[in-house]
């Protein structure tokens, strides 16, 4: 009974092939294949690429981008956008540093100081998200305008208050992102866990479901009795939450903190979401996609170095990826509409 | 009269719909030719054929006897066809003159570069307006600051600036005040004297009689007849428009009528709903007939909490209620299947199951998590009950046919177990088979005690399905018929005209305020 007939084997093979094809049909599957191909391809060309140091770095460097992109993906899935995320991270990183230094000066025990310095920016992120969400959901102002305004306020405010200061002498144990757990850097753990939680949230929670519905067809969602305003508000607060966590990951990865807004950081986050298959038209995509895309972006950057191509190509390659992804999304929708 | 524009044997098919079949039509220079028919009769498709938007599948178009083909709106325009659509196609931020000469502004050379000759453009805009007896318009004013009547005059001037020989006007008076209508008529008559052929589409039959020389009736994409206006009566015209046979319908089953589910008293939201009062009882299908824009959908949306009323009362099972949102209306047991399933009913990227559960998501949720097995059960129930043709509840909705998509919307609302089901154009754009199924379903639901308010622009559907028929016209409830007394002519007349009583029908029961 153990020997499978050729027919059975073929049918099993077909099923496997079908599953593979379905996976490849999704953006997530495609990204996974790209990641593996890049990993093996570049590894064969230059096996330094496969050194543990480098592999760990491949997943670690962009982990905070991936976490911020979780929030961004939710915002884009509801049919909105958040331009302020880059400036928010800049402000929250600095805030974290000031809280740590201030409370340490006040003589609080280090563990309390560090927890406060990790939690306050997360709350601050949620507050920024709540303000964005209020303007978008209740005052019905387009998200691109609201968050562009927020971007300017935060960026300008940071320059006025902290003006490019460098914060150092951070308390012992503050730089948690430099730690490992079971041999894997903490930021990678955070990225994996949050991606998983957010994926389950989007898939199984009532609010997550409603986020897709609002992005897919806000009018139909409203007529079905969903409170679209509350859903948008929640989405922006969540986006702020993830920006806050990303800020802590960023702030705690070095011994010092620069009080600046990294130029173009919001574009990196949006790129991860879009390349991850989150439709810029709303209603479609997963946070697994955006996390894989964030990792892929780092892979490409690193791979170019290992095959001796100027890393300045990264931006051009990302641009092509964005255009290809958006184009295929638009083409797919048009084809469906024609049916 | 010799024809300036002649269409012969025009057919046009869209996926699933035969929009025009063997339609012939002609209009002479200096003639005002009215084109009438119910919604969906094919008027819009016909004018789109004339204006080059749609290419007919078969048939010929001739201008002064010469056969022509229009590949694009541009080639139709070049041949002198000008179209004024219902939604005016003007640029609000540009001036009157710029709008009139959009795309063909007079130019002059500065050195070797062509630039817009603003002086000439404004001058010629003024001339064109003056030729229409419009002397009170500043050609440099932004169009966005003009009222609807003036915008329409700009639209006419724009048509004339390209030397239109045929001017198509699609419901030009729909949004106008009475004095603007008079002025529009003056302009149309002026154009007629100048030898322009005018194709005039209107639902208002008085206008047809006041203005037109000839009238052509379309019905279900077919040519019904073309007559000089002087030789036709209003009653005859209505008969030509609605005279259809009721064959493909599933007949309404008898059901026991129970107590009032919904009572609406003096509901008002100007201008679409004025002093409307009616009841819907359990086990009853109440049809609501009327033309597009008569205020039927708006009245339904007032009941469902999408719009807020100025005044009036709504009672559910005898209790006065204050409905401020769709969510509240749902809690009171009201369900609303909207008119446009694409923009209002479905989230197309989502699965059937997820669409069906959308209105009852709250009751399927435990501690913020959707109970998927319960959700699957509801989805499977509705797929079975409504006979939705799909591989499973996991299929995304955009892969379904129109009729099955509509059933998903109906399923979403049935899942909420309503007492009152409001359906707005329940069978628009679905094929005959799905239509019969939706009718059967509504009939069964009424038998189970549900009160149904059905808005429909298809008279056979209203007549075939309703226990009682309400007719709305221009925001008012103007007539109510029992199933026995209603027929195509008296309902059709009540929809279209307050002046005519069609002789061979029993009298309608007027219910509008003041008229009783």
Boltz contact constraints between the chains, C-beta under 6 A:
constraints:
  - contact:
      token1: [A, 204]
      token2: [B, 369]
      max_distance: 6.0
  - contact:
      token1: [A, 204]
      token2: [B, 370]
      max_distance: 6.0
  - contact:
      token1: [A, 205]
      token2: [B, 368]
      max_distance: 6.0
  - contact:
      token1: [A, 205]
      token2: [B, 369]
      max_distance: 6.0
  - contact:
      token1: [A, 206]
      token2: [B, 361]
      max_distance: 6.0
  - contact:
      token1: [A, 206]
      token2: [B, 365]
      max_distance: 6.0
  - contact:
      token1: [A, 206]
      token2: [B, 368]
      max_distance: 6.0
  - contact:
      token1: [A, 206]
      token2: [B, 370]
      max_distance: 6.0
  - contact:
      token1: [A, 209]
      token2: [B, 370]
      max_distance: 6.0
  - contact:
      token1: [A, 213]
      token2: [B, 347]
      max_distance: 6.0
  - contact:
      token1: [A, 216]
      token2: [B, 347]
      max_distance: 6.0
  - contact:
      token1: [A, 216]
      token2: [B, 349]
      max_distance: 6.0
  - contact:
      token1: [A, 216]
      token2: [B, 350]
      max_distance: 6.0
  - contact:
      token1: [A, 217]
      token2: [B, 347]
      max_distance: 6.0
  - contact:
      token1: [A, 219]
      token2: [B, 343]
      max_distance: 6.0
  - contact:
      token1: [A, 219]
      token2: [B, 344]
      max_distance: 6.0
  - contact:
      token1: [A, 220]
      token2: [B, 344]
      max_distance: 6.0
  - contact:
      token1: [A, 220]
      token2: [B, 345]
      max_distance: 6.0
  - contact:
      token1: [A, 220]
      token2: [B, 346]
      max_distance: 6.0
  - contact:
      token1: [A, 220]
      token2: [B, 347]
      max_distance: 6.0
  - contact:
      token1: [A, 223]
      token2: [B, 326]
      max_distance: 6.0
  - contact:
      token1: [A, 223]
      token2: [B, 344]
      max_distance: 6.0
  - contact:
      token1: [A, 224]
      token2: [B, 358]
      max_distance: 6.0
  - contact:
      token1: [A, 224]
      token2: [B, 359]
      max_distance: 6.0
  - contact:
      token1: [A, 225]
      token2: [B, 326]
      max_distance: 6.0
  - contact:
      token1: [A, 225]
      token2: [B, 327]
      max_distance: 6.0
  - contact:
      token1: [A, 225]
      token2: [B, 330]
      max_distance: 6.0
  - contact:
      token1: [A, 225]
      token2: [B, 359]
      max_distance: 6.0
  - contact:
      token1: [A, 283]
      token2: [B, 349]
      max_distance: 6.0
  - contact:
      token1: [A, 284]
      token2: [B, 349]
      max_distance: 6.0
  - contact:
      token1: [A, 336]
      token2: [B, 398]
      max_distance: 6.0
